[in-house]
Amino acid sequence: MSESRSHKDAKSKAPGKSEVPIRGGRRLDSATKKTATEVERHAGRISQAVSRLKASGRQRKVLHVPHHHMADAAAEFRRQNVSGTVKNLGGTNKRSVSKKK
């Protein structure tokens, strides 16, 4: 299935190179040396996006989701014990999630 227009727009706004390969034959939506960025519009695939961010090995992990999925995304970061940032697609809201100690 092809990407939606809003997914493409959000991915192109993210810093760095797009479609960066990671281990397991997977790809990140966008990445720089320090930052990994994923855009996920579907609530059922948030866990897979967090898994890709975790596997990226980058210091900063950013997940862009629709505003009504921000709480679910933050909960998934905590469940997988990953620290990172959850942002809405418009970029107006942001939530930082820290790792469990």
LUMZAKOL-432988 format. One record per residue: z, x, y of N, C-alpha, C in turn. Coordinates in steps of 0.2 Angstrom, whole numbers, plus 5000, padded with zeros to 4 digits. Example, Ala and Ser with C-alpha at 12.3 -4.5 7.8 and 13.67 -1.06 7.14 Angstrom:
LUMZAKOL-432988
503950664972503950624978503950664984
503550644989503650684995503950645000
This chain:
LUMZAKOL-432988
500050044994500050005000500050045006
499650035011499650075017500250065022
500350105026500850105031500750055036
501250015038501249975044501050005050
500849975055500750005062501350025065
501949995064502550015067502850075064
502750075057502950135053502550195056
501950195057501550245059501750275066
501850225070502050235077502750275077
503250245073503850275073503850345070
503450355065503350425062503050475067
502550455071502150495075502650515081
503150475083503550485089504050545086
504250545080504750595077504450665078
504950705080504750775081504550815075
504050865076503850905070503250875067
503150915061502550895057502650835053
502150795052502250735047502050745040
502350705036502150715029502350785026
502950805026503150865024503450865017
503150905012503350895005504050925004
504350895000505050914997505050914990
505550944986505550944979505450874976
505250874970505150814966504550774968
504050814971503450784973503450724978
504050734982504150684987503950704994
503950664999503750685006504150655011
504350695016504750665022504250645027
504450595030503950565036503850615041
504350655043504250705048504850755047
504650815049505250865049505050925053
505550965056505551025059505951075055
506151135057506551175053507251155052
507451115057508151095057508251025056
507750985057507850905057507350875052
507650835048507250785044507250715046
506650685047506650615049506350575044
506650515043506350465039506250395043
505750355041505750295044505650245039
506150195038506150145033506250075036
505750035035505749965037506049915032
506049935026506249885021506949905018
507349855018508049865016508149885009
507749865005507749884998507649964996
507249995001507050065000507550115004
508050085008508450135012508750185007
509050165001509350214997508850274995
508250254994507750304993507650354999
507650325005507550365011508050415012
508750395011509250435011509250485006
509050475000508950524995508450574997
507950555000507450605002507750655008
508150625012508450655018508950705015
509350685010509750735006509450795003
508850775000508550824996508150875001
508050855007507650895012508050965013
508650965013509051025015509051045022
508851005026508851015034509550995036
509751035042510451025045510550955048
510050925051510050865054509650815050
509850755049509550705045509550635050
508950615051508850555055508550505051
508750435051508450385048508350325053
507750305054507550255058507450195054
507850135056507750075053507750015058
507549955056507649905061508349895062
508449865068509149855071509649815066
509349765063509749725058509949765051
509649815050509749855044510249915046
510449925052510849985054511449995050
511849935049512449945045512349955038
511849935035511649945028511450025027
511150045032510950115031511550165032
511950145037512550185038512950185031
513050125028513450125022513150165016
512450165016512050205011512250275012
512250305018512350375020513050385017
513550345018514250355016514250355008
513850305005513850304998513650364994
513050394997512750454994513150514997
513650515001514050565004513550615008
513150585013512650625017512850615024
512950665028513050655035512350655039
512350615044511650605047511750555053
511150535055511150485061510650425059
510850365061510450305059510250285066
509650275067509350245074508950185073
508950145078508550085077507850105079
507350065077506650085078506450095086
506750055090506650055097506950115100
507450155097507850205099508350195104
508550135105509050115110509750115107
509850115100510550115097510550175092
511150205091511150265087511850265084
511950275077512550285074512650345070
513150385071513250445068513650435062
513450465056513850455050514050525047
514750535046514950595044515150595036
515050645033515250655026515950645024
516050625018516750615016517050685015
517650685017518050755016518350765009
